[in-house]
Amino acid sequence: MAKRIAFQGELGAYSHQACREARPNDEVMPCATFEDAITAVKSGEADLAMLPVENSTYGRVADIHYLLPESGLHIVDEAFVRVRITLLGIKGTQLSQVKSAMSHSMLLGQCRSFLTEHGIQRITGADTAGSAREIAERNDPEQAALASELAGEIYGLDVLAKDIEDEGTNTTRFLLMRPAIDLTRRGSGKMMTTFVFRVRNIPAALYKAMGGFATNGVNMTKLESYMVGGHFTATQFYADIEGHPEDDNVRLALEELSYFTDHLKILGVYPASPRRDG
């Protein structure tokens, strides 16, 4: 049965592309903000939220780690989207006609070489898909947009150049989230577990907390810290590990972690994407 996936952005955004690649038969629901996408799932308007968490070039997506622990949602899957940037113009436009390109500042910064080579001025827009929509509405052959090829399809624009990003490995990781946690083992590959924790206020607490993962052979693929409540002394950690909480080594590592924490919350248990190691 088809489900509805909420995402932040307009139709044609890279989050929309993530929905299409991960769940091609599901309906999509564009939302103005990450909070709106989360609320849509909590209210029952949508079944899942597709949220970007990190980019291979720019790192962590701003504010998302503050939202996830308090969202009331749990991770059930992950998706990796290769960010391929296309130059989009109105129908019949030639590349030589383009004098300016509009997009989110992040995408503009990823295509400096191409834009400089072709003498194209950079114009900052609110987001990628919104820029494509605006260029379609302006109907000016001298103005183009930088966005996904999907955005070009949706807004009726021609692809003037593709794969123009400076970094050929630019990839964004997304998380699929829903209210109910799923602790079952799914798929034939390895499982991932994501959790947040706060260490107790004792000497070397973080060092001791991490020791259990090393001694039990648990691979921690991500560990990030951020302040909680605007206090320099209140730090929360976000972690991804390989394995399932019922695996003996993971269970022992989490038990040891609990001795040195005053807060531990599992955000999700989900299959590792085949693209994780690619």
N, C-alpha and C positions, 0 to 999 in steps of 0.2 A: 504494500500500500504506500502510495507516494506521501511524503511528508512536506512540511513547509519549513524552510531554513531562513532565519533572519540574519542579515549582515549589515554592517555599517557602510554607507556609501550609496551611490546611485547605480542603476543598471549599467553594466559594462565595467564596473570597478574590478580590481584584481580579486577582491573578496567574492564578487559574483563569479569570477572565473574559478575560484577555489570551490565554490558550491557546485558548479557545473562539472568540474573534473572529479570531485569526490562523490557526489550524489547526482548523477545526470538525470535521473527520473523524478527528482523532487522539485517542488515549486520553490521559488525564492521570494523573499520579502525584504526590500531595501529599507533601511532605517537611517535617520539623520545622525545618530550618535551610537557609540558602543552601549551606553546605558539604555537607549531605546531598544536595541537588539536584545539585550538581556531581559528587559521588561516584557517584550513581546513573547518570549518563551515562558516566563514566569506567569503571565496572564493567560496563557493557552492560545494566543493568537498564532504562535509558531511552535513547532516541535523541537527545533534545534537552533542554536546560534553558532555562526561561523565567525570566529574572532582571531585576528592576526596577533601573534605574540612576539615574533622576532624576525629580523631580516638579516641575511648573511652579510650585507654591506653596512647597514646602519644600526644593527644591534636591536635592543629591546624596543618594542612599540611603546611609546610614552603612555603612562597611566594604566596600562592594561593589568600590570601585576597588583595594583591597588584594587582594581575592580574584581578580579577573579575570586579571591578568597571570600569576599562579602557578597558575591553575586547570587548565591543560593543554587548555582548550577555546578554540574560535574562534567569532567572531560570524558567523552566516550570514544573519541577518535582524533587522529591528527592528519593533516594534509600539508604537502609541500608544493608550492607553486613557483615555477621558474618565471621570473618577472621579465618577460620579453616586451620591449618598448617599440611601438610603431609610431611613425609620423603619419597623421591622418589629415586629409584635406577634403574639401567639397568635391563632388563629382566632376571629373574632367580636369582637375588641377594637375599641373606638372610641378615636379620638385623645384625647378628653376624659378617658378613664380612665387614661392613662399618666402616671405620676409620676416615673419614672426611665428613663434610656436608657444602655445599656452598649455600649462599643466601645473600639477602640484610641485612645489619647490623641490621636493625630494627627487622627482623624476627629472626635472630640469638639470639638477646637479649630476645626474647619472649619464647625461648625453652631451656633456660639454664638448667633446672632441668633434662629434658629428655636427653639432650646431655651429661651432666655430668654423669648421671647414666649409660649410655652406652659407656662412654669413647670415644665419638666422637669429633674430633677436629673441631673448627669453622673456616670456610674460607669465607671471605667477597667477595661477587660478586656484580656486578653492580645493579642487581635487581632480583626479584624472578623468573619470567618466563625466563629471560635470563640465570640464573643459571641452571634451569632445561634443557634448550636447550644445554648448554655447557656440562653438565654431560652426556646427551644422546650422544653427539658427542665424548666425551672422551672414552666412553664404558669401564669404569673401575669399577668393582664391589666394590672396596674399597672406591669409591667416590660417594656421594649422594647429593641431593639437597633438600632444604626446600622451598616448594611452594604450590600452590593450587592443589587440585586433578585434576582440569581442565588442568593445565599445564602438569600433568602426562599423561592425555589422549592425548594431542596434540603432545607431544614429545616421546610417546611410552615408558614411564617409569612405573615400578611397584610401587605400594604403599606399602612401608615397614612398615609404622606406620602412624596412622592418629590421628587428634585432640591432638597433642602433645604440644600445647601451654600452658604456665604456667597459664595464665588467661583465664578462660573458657567463658568470656563475651566479648572478644575483638571484636569490631565492628567498621567499617568505614562508615561514611556518605558521600554520593556522591550527586552531583547536576547535573541534566540534563539541558543543556542550548542551546538556539538558538537565532538568531538575533531579532526576533519579540517578543515583550512582549504579554502575554496572560492574560487579566484581567477577563476572564470569570470564573464563579464558576464551578468546575469540581468535580465529585464524590459526594458521599453522606456524607462524613465526613467533618472535619474542614479544613479550609484553613490556609495557612501560608503566611506571607509577609516578605520579606527580603529587607533591605535598608541600605544605608550608609549615614552618615551625619557628618558635622563638626560644632561644637558649636561656637558661636560668642565669641569674646574676652571680656567678661564681667564677673564680679564676680558671682560665683555659677551657671554658665550657664548650666553645665551638670546636676546639681541637679534640676534646674528648668525645663530643657528639659525632664527629666525623670518623673517629677511629673505628667504630663498629662496622662501617661500610668497607673500610680497607681490610680489616681482619677477616671479614666474612666474604670477601671477593665480590662485592656488589659494585658495578660500574655506575658511577654518578656522572651523567652526561651534562648536567647543568646545575649550577649553584649561584644564585644571585641574592643580594641583600638590598633592603630598602627600609627607610625610616617609617615608623608607624605613628600616626597622630601628630606629626610635626615635632617629635621629640628626638634629640640626638642620641639619647640613651635607650630608646625603644626600637630595636631592629628586628625585622622579620626576614626570614630566608625562604626562598622559593627554590625547589629542587626537583629535578627529573632523574630517575634511576631506571636501569634496565632490570626487569624482573617483575614478578607478581607478589603481593604481600603474603601469599601462602607458600611461596618458595622458602625453603628452610633458611637459606642465607639471607634473604630479604627480611624474613620474620625476625631473625636474630638481630639484624642490624637496626631494625625499627624499634625493637625492645630496648636495645642499648641506647638508642637516640632518646627514648622517652625518659631515661634517667636524668638527662641533662637539659630537658626542655620543660617549659611551663605551658606550652601550647603546641599541639601537633594536629594537623588536619589534612587528610587525604583528599585531594581535589579530583582525582580520577585514576582509573586503571584501564588501559586501552592498548590495542595492538600497535606495535611499532610500524610506521609506514615503510613500505619497501623502498621509498626514496630517501629514507633517513641516512643511509650509508652511501647514497649515490652522489 
